[in-house]
Amino acid sequence: GLHELLVVRAEAQKYSNIMLGFSWFDNFEKVRSRAKRCRYMGSRYVVCTIKTTAWLQAVESLEAQFDRQADNRLVAIEIKSKPIKDGSANGDEPRRRFEQVLRSIKSRLPKDHIGVATRQTPAGVSFWEGLQPEVKAGEYQAYWSDNDKRRPIFVYLKLQGSGKKEGRYKIVIGNPFRIG
């Protein structure tokens, strides 16, 4: 708890551009007025769809996840895009959008928070079909680590297919001290 407090307080300002107005010290009661709807995920988490102006275009939903075992504190933010349609076999539009979102995330992180991106275009199937979880013929993702809990956040970006001609990106911004 003390390690988390020190890291989050010391680094919070550096990460404010990506946190969408949230803080890891926010709890469910503080954010409740911004929530459209909430649901319980098992006995531990409350997940709320939040009304906010995200820094990304074409966002379908933004969800805040709260840990009931940690005083209802915010532990993660998940952003999902609206469906991205692309009928081309090589996925020009989704690949362009991936690079655009990747740059947007990178521009909001401190310069020394280095990420790793994987870009593997599916072979033998359409772009979106290959990025479906059950197919796994390709991979488009990026990860900015928590660097052994010396940083107050990690960020995960992934393109995921939901059919042969469409899919979406998902971004998870998480508190490394609360999500293991």
HELIX and SHEET records of a PDB file:
HELIX    1   1 LEU A    2  GLU A   11  1                                  10    
HELIX    2   2 ALA A   12  TYR A   15  5                                   4    
HELIX    3   3 PHE A   28  VAL A   31  1                                   4    
HELIX    4   4 ARG A   32  ARG A   34  5                                   3    
HELIX    5   5 ARG A   68  ALA A   70  5                                   3    
HELIX    6   6 ASP A   92  ARG A  108  1                                  17    
HELIX    7   7 PHE A  127  GLY A  130  1                                   4    
SHEET    1   A 6 ALA A  35  MET A  41  0                                        
SHEET    2   A 6 TYR A  45  ILE A  50 -1                                        
SHEET    3   A 6 VAL A  59  ASP A  67 -1                                        
SHEET    4   A 6 ARG A  73  SER A  81 -1                                        
SHEET    5   A 6 GLU A 166  GLY A 174 -1                                        
SHEET    6   A 6 ILE A  84  LYS A  85 -1                                        
SHEET    1   B 8 ALA A  35  MET A  41  0                                        
SHEET    2   B 8 TYR A  45  ILE A  50 -1                                        
SHEET    3   B 8 VAL A  59  ASP A  67 -1                                        
SHEET    4   B 8 ARG A  73  SER A  81 -1                                        
SHEET    5   B 8 GLU A 166  GLY A 174 -1                                        
SHEET    6   B 8 PHE A 154  GLY A 161 -1                                        
SHEET    7   B 8 GLU A 139  TRP A 144 -1                                        
SHEET    8   B 8 GLY A 115  GLN A 120 -1                                        
END                                                                             
